[in-house]
Amino acid sequence: MVDFREATIRGQAPDKGLYFPMQIPQLSSSFFEALPSLDKTALVLQVMKPYVGETIDAISLEQIVAETVEFDFPLVKINEEIYSLELFHGPTLAFKDVGARFMSRCLGYFSKAAYNKTTVLVATSGDTGGAVANGFLGVDGVEVIILYPSGKVSPVQELQLTTCGLNIKALEVAGSFDDCQAMVKDAFMDADLNGHLSLTSANSINIARWLPQQLYYFFAWQQWYQMGFRTAPVISVPCGNFGNLCAGLMAYASGLPLQQFIAACNINDAVPEYLRTANYQPKTAIPTISNAMDVGSPSNFVRILELFAKDHQKMAATIAGYSISDELTQQTIATVYEQDGYILDPHGAVAYQALLQYQSAHPSAKGMILETAHPVKFPETVEAAIGKKIPIPESVLPLFQQTKKSIPMQANFAALKDWLMAE
Ligand SMILES: *Cc1c(COP(=O)(O)O)cnc(C)c1O
């Protein structure tokens, strides 16, 4: 058993398993009575405190959580049946900002007490890199090294992860996202490297990145209630590594009243297949237009299994799985824009289409999607679907004035190791 501090610093357990809470905190009835009008910082503190325990002092924790959620998470109506919880109002326009900000601040706090510099090594298919770079920028005692596949991230994503400078370095790998991920995995296993650097990961394997994502579901419920709904919502979550959905399940297990979860996937459908057949077959990832969800073997699936004590029936009753093709995703972006004037990004569109299909079997079910990224991060796909340019949010404009600074890297571990040993 380890505490929050040790689990955060290590990222992954020495036996290569994932950390999981010994107990899931049960929130009190007075918490839920207050929830409809609870202020954001108080809400976040009460949800996160049982996980953090005594590892962070009260004043520091309050500051960390306040900074973690210092932007909006609005619930927006798309039409009568479907709402959108917009999780893209953070600094890098994707939901990963919350986890990255929380983790970076916790790690910064813990490394103040340590003498060693911590090196965060992370592979990205696009959004993780920007969120982690932004979250860790300027954090003392932590260096961040991001591996991204050359030519396979969008222009906004590339600028977000290559223009930070300071303690952030971007390695532009001549290969695929899978290559980047394999190189990072090899680095964590390599004895020489681990003797030379104190390495940790910053993907949703790390509990400090994973657990704060449950806050979205509390924000969702609060606004749903404030809008006058008295029946719990169905929540459709675009899934890749399943960190976000699994965090929602933690909120649910802590007592948050939700009606149903939807695991919305692209054609990378290992989990929907499991829900349908009780047979789990991890696969090789297939590239799609919702590329942050191109995961063939989702890391957080083991946590979901743990949460349901491997009871397939119970899991299948709580989570409905859907797999949506690229063609239908593109069509959904076009239709929703035409009908409702709302611009979905490809990941949100997968969630929308999955919820629509669920609702055709359950006509009275109202709900929401988690809109995980701003459409401007995927301009080619979205602009082709809606037939016009996406208005660029003002916060992004300064990025286009900056120059990309990346370090070219061959797609093999030996090259990465040489470079890291010289660090
Ligand atoms: C990372 C990401 C996802 C997938 O989230 P998981 O927690 O890995 O399931 C979905 N949408 C976007 C835009 C993302 O960046």
The ligand as a MOL file (V3000), in Angstrom:
LIG
                    3D

  0  0  0     0  0            999 V3000
M  V30 BEGIN CTAB
M  V30 COUNTS 15 15 0 0 0
M  V30 BEGIN ATOM
M  V30 1 C -7.6570 12.0050 -24.5800 0
M  V30 2 C -8.8930 12.3440 -25.3120 0
M  V30 3 C -10.0200 11.4880 -25.3000 0
M  V30 4 C -9.9910 10.1190 -24.6510 0
M  V30 5 O -9.9560 10.1860 -23.2510 0
M  V30 6 P -9.5420 8.9040 -22.3790 0
M  V30 7 O -9.5570 9.3720 -20.9910 0
M  V30 8 O -8.1990 8.4770 -22.8680 0
M  V30 9 O -10.5740 7.8490 -22.6580 0
M  V30 10 C -11.1800 11.9040 -25.9190 0
M  V30 11 N -11.2380 13.0940 -26.5510 0
M  V30 12 C -10.1870 13.9270 -26.6160 0
M  V30 13 C -10.3110 15.1920 -27.3570 0
M  V30 14 C -8.9800 13.5960 -25.9830 0
M  V30 15 O -7.9430 14.4320 -26.0640 0
M  V30 END ATOM
M  V30 BEGIN BOND
M  V30 1 1 1 2
M  V30 2 1 2 3
M  V30 3 2 2 14
M  V30 4 1 3 4
M  V30 5 2 3 10
M  V30 6 1 4 5
M  V30 7 1 5 6
M  V30 8 2 6 7
M  V30 9 1 6 8
M  V30 10 1 6 9
M  V30 11 1 10 11
M  V30 12 2 11 12
M  V30 13 1 12 13
M  V30 14 1 12 14
M  V30 15 1 14 15
M  V30 END BOND
M  V30 END CTAB
M  END
